[in-house]
Amino acid sequence: MWTFEEVLKFSRKYAKRAGIKLNPDKKIVEGIIKGLLENEKKFGFRYCPCRVVEGDLEKDRLKICPCSWHLEEIKKFGHCLCKLFVKK
């Protein structure tokens, strides 16, 4: 299982590579990362806390952070559904 700091570091690196950024609101980032870690503990994967885990790995695989929809959501709304990532 990853630590809070490892998820934060990964998320920052990923955002930089993807041309997006982490939400500047540290409380939101902290809450989302805690949710990711809880989901990893409960389900074995860091599923986005804003997505419903159905128990079907094929369907749920798309919900592992960064989820399959985050870039489309950022383009459309300026942030992904959980608000971990935002437009640069």
Secondary structure, DSSP 8 states (H G I E B T S, - for coil): ---HHHHHHHHHHHHHHHTEEE-S-HHHHHHHHHHHHHHHHHHSS-B-TTS---S-HHHHGGGBSS-TTHHHHHHHHSB-TTSSEEE-
